[in-house]
Amino acid sequence: MSDFQRMTKDELHTILNETEQQIHDIRSELELRDNDQQHEEVESIELGEEWSPVKWHQVRTFFQMVLEELRK
């Protein structure tokens, strides 16, 4: 005879509810850890200059063109 057979329905419901909550908590923790790991991996990516060069004179020229167009 198993331990479950000796328990009342209320006791079984309590165990089931607690177990479901623990499963939910574990899934949440795993999701949090996965997100943290993804953030760490993204942060560790090193981009060379060819990926992020900022040519400020081109930015300034672009905005000057936009302002000229808006003034028309």
N, C-alpha and C positions, 0 to 999 in steps of 0.2 A: 504494500500500500504506500503510495507516495504522500509526501507532506501536503500536497495540494488537496488531496482527497479528504484530509482532516480539517481543512479550512472552510470557514463560512464563505458565502458568496461575497459578503461585504469585505472580508479580508482579501479575497482574491481580487476584487475590484481595486482595493487600495494598493495592492502590490502592482497590479497592471498599470494604474495611473502613475505611480512612482516610477516604474520602469519606463513608461512612455516619456515622462518628463526628463528622465536621465538621458534617454536616447536623443530627445530634442536638444538638451544641453550639450551633449557630445557633438551632435551635428553642427551646432552653432559655433562651438570651439574650433572644430575642424575648418569650417568656413572662414572664421577669423584668421586662423593660422595660414590658410591658403592665400587669403588676401594680403596678409603681412609679407608672406614669401614673395608674392608677385610684386609688391611695392619695392621690396629690397632688390629684387632682380632688375626692375626698371631703373631704380636709382643707381645700380652698379654699372649700367651701360655707359660706356665711354664713347662719345661721338667725336670723330676727328673734325678738324677744321672744315673739311669739305661739306660736313653736315650742318654746320651752324655758323657760317661766316656772316657777319653783319657788316654790310657796306653802308655806313651811315650816309654817305653822300647820295646813294641811290634811294634811301629812305626819305631823305630831305627832298630830293628831286620829285619823288612820287607825291609827297604831300603838297608840294608847291603846285604840281599839275592839278591835283584834286581841288585845291583852293581856287585856282584860276578857273576851273570848270564850274565851281559853285558860284563864283562871282558873275558868271555870264547870265 
